[in-house]
Amino acid sequence: MSIADDEAEKAYPTRYWDGTHVKEQFLCDTDDLQEAYLRGRDAPPTNAEIEAVAKRLCYLSQPPLWFPTEPPAEQEKNLWRNMGMCDAQDEWLDKARDLLETARKAVNE
């Protein structure tokens, strides 16, 4: 299950009619759907999103390995772990947070 699925289930748990496996339904109009979409677009990035961007930025900033001994995903994971050992993760998290905020502002202008 994705992060978004988990968050949606927590915010709006599935509800069933009493004693059945039939999901409750509700009526809404296009204004309600548009408002829900805008709320999603305006929402601040989650910690998981910020960390994912920070890991990728950190990985892409490194010179390429000419003879890599592990797949790129493993390299990214190990580099991020090493950044934590030297207290450099916070810098990358701040950069990621700034980039995501810039992108969010561009969407709302």
PyMOL commands that set and color helices and strands:
alter all, ss='L'
color gray80, all
select helices_A, chain A and resi 3-11+30-42+47-61+72-85+89-108
alter helices_A, ss='H'
color red, helices_A
deselect
rebuild
show_as cartoon
